[in-house]
Amino acid sequence: MSLFTRRPFPVEITLLCVRWYCKYRISYRDLAEMMSERGVAVDHLHCQTAAAGPLYNHSAVMALTHLLATRIMDLAGPAGRRRLSNIEVLHEALGDIEGAVK
């Protein structure tokens, strides 16, 4: 079963909402306002509840984020995967350093 079945919005709008929500850490209310400026009628309640909407709920956002990350890794190829792996190692090392400082 696809994550996009029974969605009232096209896949492109759903993915755009997920991207903005994750990248810019905006609230559902701000996201709904940004979409309404672009002519997509949605309110913040449809984003944050189990009602049909571009984000459906937090579980759907996490599933879509995982789907996007997997697809990016597939498209990155071996060199891209090595680069992303190195970034992850540095990120974990930074977390260890920050944990030691506290």
GILIN-V285911 format. One line per field, one symbol per residue. ss: DSSP state (@ for helix, = for strand, . for the rest). psi: psi as a letter, one per 20 degrees, with the letter a starting at -180 (. if undefined). burial: I if it has 24 or more other C-alpha atoms within 12 Angstrom, else O. A space follows every 10 residues. Layout:
ss->???
psi->???
burial->???
//
This chain:
ss->.......... @@@@@@@@@@ @@@@...@@@ @@@@@@@... ...@@@@@.. .......@@@ @@@@@@@@@@ @@@@@@@@@@ @@@@@@@@@@ @@@@@@@@@@ @.
psi->pqijqkpiqq gggghggggg gggilqrhgh ghghhhhjjo oqrhhhhiaj qprhifrhgh ggghgggggg hghghhrggh hgghghgggh ghgghgghhh h.
burial->OOOIOOOOIO OOIIIIIIII IOOOOOOIOO IIOOIOOOOO OIIIOOIIOO OOIIIIIOOI IOOIIOOOOO OOOOOOOOOO OOOOOOOOOO OOOOOOOOOO OO
//
